[in-house]
Amino acid sequence: MLGHRVLKLALALFAGALVATAGAANWKDLRVDASSEAAFRHSLDSFKKELSPERQQVFTAALADIWLEGTAQAKTEQREFSVAEYYRQLDGLSYEQVVTFTDPTGETAKQRYEDAKRNISSYSPPPAPTPGTLGQRTGRAHEELESADLLKTREGGPVTHDGRSVTEDQRKSTPR
């Protein structure tokens, strides 16, 4: 259980808002400090501050891969993969060493980086509704529901809420 919490912690530190930072020149010099849980957290914060959003995604996925590979290896050896082992594997590693840990060719990291670039550059958040617009639409919807406005069928003929046909006289007398 503790191992899953550490993995979740590592992933949560990188999964938040992916904001690019101005001084990202030092990311290549960073090393993972996994000498303790606090040091590991601080180390991950440092990476988060220095890495671009794309590199954050690649790094986070690599950390998860290392955990999963360690867990799978331990399972084949009929033992449990510990947080201490995970920390030992990561302690002192650079970004490049982390992202190529489970795939020394670097192909996985390259593909993830390209995917992240595509996803981040193509993402444009939907415009936030203005309070007036959202309030007006909501208000109109409530008015229509409360006034029992007539429903239209696919054929275009007016019907009541329970599907009965409505004559022209009934439609005129319905308050709006």
N, C-alpha and C positions, 0 to 999 in steps of 0.2 A: 504494500500500500504506500509506503513512504516513497518508493521509487516512482510510482505513478504521480504522486504529488510533485516531485521534483521535475518530472517531465512536463507536467501541466504548468508548473511555474515557469520553466524555460520557454515553453511555447507561448504562454500568456504575456511574457515580457516583450515578445516580438510581434504578437498578433494584433496589438492595438493599432491606433492610427499610424499609418506609414508615412511619416513626414520626412522629407529630405532635409539634411542639415547642411549648412554652409561650409564648415571646416572639415570636410570628410577626407582630407589628405592623410591623416594619421591612422586610418583604419588598417593599413597594411602592417603597421608596427604593433598593433594590439595582440595580446596573448590572453588566452583563457586562464584565469586564476581559479582553480578548483581545489584550493587547499582547505577550504571550509565552505559550508553552505552560504554564509554571508559573503565571502570572497567571490564565490561563484555568481551570486546575484549581482554584486557590484560589477563584476567582469561583464556579465550580460548587458547590464545597463550601459557600460562603456561602448560595447559593440553597437548597441541600439542607437546611441547618440551619433556614432561615427559612420555607420553604414548607410548606403542609399536604400531606399525602399526595396529595390530589386535584390540587393545583396542581403538585406534582412530576411527576405523570404527564403533565399537559398540557404543561408546560415541556419535558420530555424528548422527547415526541412532536414538538413544534415544532422543537426543535434538529435532530432527524432529518429533518424535512420541509425545513428550510433547506438541509441538506447535500444531500439528494436533489434538490431543485430546482436548486441550484447545479451539481450533477453533470450533470443533464439539460440544463441550459442550455449548459454547456460542451461537452457532446457534440454538440449541434446546431451549435455553432460549430467543431466538429472540433478540440477542444482538451481538456486535462485540467483539472479543477477542483482547485485547490490548497488546502492547509490554510491558507496565508497569506490566500487570498481569503475563505475561510470565517471566519477570525478578523476580517478587515477588516469583513465584513458584520455580525458580532455585537458588535464592540467598542463599548461605551458604551450598548448597548440595555438597556432595562428589561424586566421580566417581560412587561408588556403589549405592548411592541414586539416581543419575541421571539415570543409566541404568536399575534400577528396579522401576522407578517412575510409568510407565504405566503398568508394569507387576511385581507386588510384589513377584511373585514366582521366578523370575530370569530366567525362562526357555527361554524367548525370548533372553535375553542377552547371555546366554550360547550357544544357537543355532547360534546366530550371530557371536560369538567369534570363534566357531568351523568352521563356513563357511569362516570367514576371514582368519583363519589359513590355511585352504585348499587353498583358492584363492591366498593368498600371497606366500605360500611356493611352489605352483605349477606354479606360474607365472615366466616365463623366457622371458625377452624381446627379440624380434628378433635381430639378429646381425645387427649392423649398417652397411650399405653398405659403402665400402671404396670409396673415391672419384674417384679413377681410375677405379674400377670395374663398378660403376654406370655410369660413363662417357663413358666407353667403350661400355656398353650395349646400352646406349642411342644413342651413335654415330652410332653403327651398325644398330639399328632400323631406324634411320633417313636415312642412306645410302640405306637400302633396300627399304624404301618407295620412296625415290627420284629417285632411279634407275628403278623403276617400275618392280621390280623383279617379277617373275612369281608366281602365287598362285597355291596351290595344292588343289584339291578337296578331299573329304573324300575317294573317290575311288582311289586316288593316281595319277590321270591323271592331267597334267599341264593345267592350264587355264589362260587367261589374267584377268586383273582387272575387266572386265565386264562379265566374265564367258564364253567367247568363247574358244573353243579348240585351242591348239597351236601345230603346227606340229614341228617335230624335227629340220627342217631348221630354223624356226622362233626362236626356243629356242637357237640355236647356235649363231644366229646373234644378240641376245639381249645383250647389253653391261652390264657388271657386275660392 
